[in-house]
């Protein structure tokens, strides 16, 4: 079998000819030397696709892999954010959002739970064009990682570190405002400076441990600070947990929404520096947050209808909205002083 290497531009021409002016994730893929498919029967691709769809629909009917359904998102890489939505009916959507203002690109297809450690996603439409693109994701808690993709029979590396996606929300329960607008000004909050807490609270402790259980990871020796504050205007306080997961760009905050008196995981925001300000402006009923980045510059994070952005770096530059409430106003992170799980 003759071996060959696909030119880097091939995948761009194959998939994105109509949108070559935009930054492209797939164009960054590195080609892998692999065997020729010249002798492959022309119907084999279609048969594989049909079988994949049938198997996916069967899994949906049998409620297989429902714990994996949800919305996953990448950090901003080269001006691009990738969002993958795995629906309960085992259909899937991938959206590529560009920070330069170019129109988003959308892929649709299907997904399967291969086993407890792997999810396979097959995209069959890319920006209205037929495609056969398979990504095999490894599951690590709330994180999905794919190192390569197979597009129309050709295999490509997905960058140096692969495509890494974080689950954004366990359950979607958007709280609408009274006028049902998706964004706008909301009531002005009274001035408040709320410090992080380090006292033991059984409900807080149980909520955090449930998060570790769902992410299949060990909570031992992790430290955190916490506080509660209502940010979606339903008079039920959300839980903010500042973890000691800190790197040079900042620390990680977990936010749990209050759903009928129970805290449920909603957002994970990395690259966070303190303090966090709560504004008098909302998106989808959730107040915008203002958080400094590693350079000390403020970023405004708006709710997406599903979660807050995965990283402070994905926020909008500046602080144009009034904010009277400051969370973690003492600016002490959990690595400095936190309660141990």
N, C-alpha and C positions, 0 to 999 in steps of 0.2 A: 504494500500500500504506500503510495507516494505521500510524503509529508511536505507541508508548506506552511508559510506564515502569512496571515492576513495583514495587509497594510492597515495602519492605524486609522486612515480615513475611511476605510470600508464600512465600518459600522455607522459612521455619520451619513454616508451616502445611502446606506440601506434603510435607515430608520428616519432620519431627520432632514431629508432633502428640502422639505418645504419650510423649514425653520432654521436654516443654517446661520442666521444672524444672531441666534441666541446662544448663551453658554450651554454646554451639553454634557450631561453626566456620562452618557454612554461613550462619547467620543474620548473620554479620559481613560477608558478601559484599555488594558494592555493585552494584545493578542497572544494566544497560547498556540504553540505548534501542535497540530493535531492531524489526524488522518483525513484524507480526501473522502468526500461523500458522493463522488461521481456515480458510484454503482448503487446508491441507495434508491429503492423503489420510490417513485414520486408520490405514492399514496401513504407512505409510512409516516410522514410528518402529520398528515391529517388524521390518520388512525390513532396515533399517540395522543393527539390533542383531544379527539373525541373520547378516548378512554379516560383521560385525565378529568375531563368535564363530568363524565358519567360517575367516576369515582368520587369526585368532589360533591356532586349532588347527593350521592348515597350517604356520604358522611354527614351532610346537612340533615338529611331525613332521620339519621340515627343519632343526631346531636353529638357527633364525635368532634372533639377539639374545641368545644365552645369556650373553654377557659382561655384559648388563644385569640379569640375574636377581639377586635378593638382597633384603635388607631395608634400607629407607630410613626415616629418622626426622627429625622437625622438632625445633627447640628448643621450650621451653615458651612459648606465646603465650596470654596472657589465661587462664592456668590450664589450658591444653589442649596435649597432645602428640599429633601425628599420626604414625602408623607405617604405611608402605606396604610390603607384601611382594609382590614380583614372582616368582612361582614358575616353575620350569623348564618346566612344561607350559602356560605362558602364562595360567594363572588368576592372579587378583590379590585381595589382601585389604587393606582400609584399616581401621585401628583408631584410634578417638579415645579417649584416656585422659585423665581429669579428675583434677586434683590435689586437688579437694575431696572425693574419696572416692566420687563418683557412679559408677554402673556404666558400664563402657566401652561404646561403640557400635561396631558392626562393619558394614562394607560388603564385599560380594564382587562379583567380576566378572572381567574379562579384560584383557589388555594386548597391545599390538603394538609392534614396533620399526619406526617409520615410516621412519627413516633414521639415519645416524650421530649426528645432533644432536637427534633427537626420539623420544620414547616416548609413545604414546597409551594411556590407561587408561580403560576403560568400566566403571563400576559398575552392576550390574543388580539388586542387592538391598541395601537399607539397613535394618538392624535388623528384618529379616523382611518388609519392605515392598518391592514392586516399584518400581524406579527406573531411569532412563536418564540417567546423569551421566557426561559425558566431560570428562577433563582432559588437556590436551596439554602434556607436560613437555619442557622444553629440557634437554639433557644438557651439563653442564660438569664434566668429570672425574668425581668421585664424587658430584656434586651434581645434583639434579633440581629444576627450578623451573617452576611453573605459575602463570601470571598470571590465568587465568580458568577457568571451568568452564561447560559447557552442560548444564543440567538440564531434562530433558523439553522440549527445544527452546528454553529461555530461557537467556540468557547473563548470567553474573555475574562481577564482579571478585573475586579472592581477596585482599582486604585491600590495603593500600597497596604492599606489597613482594612480593605473591604468596605462594604456598605453597612454601617452600624445604625440601628434604629432603636429608639426607646419608646416603650408603651406610654401613651399620654394619659389614659384614663381607663378605669375599670368599668364604670357605668356612666352613661351619658344622661344627665338630668338637668337640662338647661332651665334656669329660672328666668322667665320673661319679666320685663318691667311692666308697669301698669299701662303705659301707652304702647307696649309691644314693639317699640323701636329697637333696632339692633345696636344702636349706639347713641350717645348724647350725654348731656349734662344730667346729673342726678342731685339729690339733696346734699347740701353742704354739711360735712361732718364737723362736729365740735372738735376743737383742738385737743389732741391726746398724744402723749409719748408713752409707749408701752415697751417695757423691757422684757428680755427673754427670761424665762423661768427655768429653774433647775430643781424644783421640788418634785417629789414622786407623786404621780397621779395614776391610779390603777387603769382608768379608761384610756388615758394617753398612752401608757405603757402597752396596753393590749392592742391599741390601734397600730402602733409602730411594729409590734411583733407580728401582727397579721400581715402587714406589708412585707416583712421579711419572709413569712411563710409563703405568700403568693409569689414572691420573687425567687423562691427556692434557695435562699441564702441564710447564713448564720448571723443572728443578731448579736452574738456575744462580743463584748468589748467595744461596741460602738457607743459613742457618746452623742448627746443631743441637748439642745435647749428648745423650749417650746413656748407658745402663747396662743391665745384664741382671739379671733376678731371676725365680725361679720362683714364680708366683702361682696356679697351678692344680694343684699337688700331684702333678705327674708327673715330678719330678726333671729337667725340661728347662727351662732359663731362658728366659723371655720377653724380648723386646727393647722397652725404653721409649725413645722418641725425643722429646726436648723441642725443638720447633721455635721459631724466632724470630718466629713469627706471633703477635704480642702486641698487644692493645688495652687499653683502660682496665679491662675486666673480667677480664683475665688472658691467658695464653698457651695454645697448643695442644700437647697431647701425643698422639703416635701410639703405639699399642701393637700389637706383632706377636707372635702366639702361636707357640710352638715346636711345629711339626708334623713329627714324624719327622726332627728335626734341621734343618729349614728354617723360617725365619721367614716367616709369612704374616700379612698385615694383618688385624687383628681390630677395633680400636676407635680412634676419634678423639674425644678429650675436650677441649673448648674451655673457656675461662674458668677455666683452672687457675692457681692460685697455689701456691707451694712452701712446705714440702715435701709429699710424698705419703707417707702412712702405710699400711702393709699390716697388716690385722687378722688375728685368729685365728678369724674367722667367715667362712663361705662361702655363696654361692648358686650352685647348679649346678656345684660343685667349684672355683669361682674365688673367691679371697678378696676380701672387701669392701675398698674403698679409702677412706681419709679424706683429703679435700683441702679446703684453705681456699678460700672465695670472695673476692670483691673487698673485702668488708667485714671479712675476717679471721675469719669464722665458719666452723667446720668443717662439711663436708657429707660424709655417708657414701654412697658409690656402690656399689650392688650389681649384680652381673652379671645380665643379663636372660635368659640361656640362649642369647643370640646375641652380645651385645657389652656393654660398659659404656655407661652413658648418654652421650649426645652432648655434654652440657654439665654442668659442676659444679653449675649452678643446678638441675638435675633431681635432685640427691641429696637424701637425708633429713637434716634438721637435726640437728646434735649429733654427739657422739663417745661412743657408749655401749659400744663394743666395745674390748677390749684390743688394743693395737697396739705390738709391740716393734720393728718394722722401719720405718725411714725412708728413702725414696728421694729423691734429689736433696737430701740433707740440708744441702748447702752453700748452698742457696737462690739459686744463681746461674742466671739464665735465659740462653737462647741468644742473646738480643739483646745482653746484657752481654758475654758471652764464649762463643763457639761455633765449631765447626769449619765451614769453608765447603765447600759442595758444588761 
